[in-house]
Structures are given as structure tokens and as C-alpha cells.
Amino acid sequence: MPINHLMRTARREYLFLLLVLLPAAATTASGQQSSLTGRVVGVSDGDTITVLDRQYRQYKVRLAGIDAPESGQDFGNTAKSSLARLVFGREVTIQWQKTDRYDRILGTVFVDRTNVNLEQVRTGLAWFYRHYESDLSSS
């Protein structure tokens, strides 16, 4: 496949990601926006973190709409390190809509005003994954 075609495809998916993830207006099944704030105490890989809230409850959070290489795959450790630099030990806010089959929250993670999901894609260490498109909010 020609490199120009790959670049156009990547640009289109990046723009889609901007449009969908940037607003981060996630809603629960009841239709209400849900948000979680806490400190990141663990980074499993390039798209999964553990957050501890103020009541000392832990939540596994999967960054919605993106996919990153697993730790055993090429660039898996690089993706994990990138995510750790962005969030580990920091206070984050997660806008979310639902949980996955592993009971992880599927959400958009923010550190201050930085959209961490988008930042992982922007750096090339994760990609928008159409398979997870249904995890994103329609608002």
C-alpha cells in the first residue's frame, strides 16, 4: 500500500478521534454523565491504568477508543512508559460511559486539560481502533 494512502488514512482516523474523544461527554446507561477523579497508582500497558479514588477504592480504567501494543509486543514497553510519564502518580479525571467485559471502566482520561487518550495516539504509541468505536460516547 502506498505511503501516501497510509498517511491519509491515519490523518482521517486521527481527525475522527479528535472529534469523538475531545468533547469526552460520556454518559452512563441511565443517560447521565459519569466522571471519576483519582490518583493513578498503576499502569498495566499503553491503554490501561489503575486509579485510586479519595475513598481508597481502586478502579481499572481502559482508555476508550484506542488500542496500544501489549507489553510483550513490539513497542509495548514504550507505549506503557509513555502512558506512565503522562499519568503515573498524578490526579486524573475520567469521563466514562460503561464498563467492559473485564469490568474495567472505559473512559477518556484527562490530566489537567490534556486528553491522555488523544496524546497516546498523537505520539504514535496507540491508534484509534474501529473495533472499539462503540465504546465511545455518541454525544
Summary of the structure (lengths in Angstrom):
residues: 139
radius of gyration: 14.6
end to end distance: 34.2
largest distance: 52.3
contacts: 425
relative contact order: 0.23
helix: 32%
strand: 34%
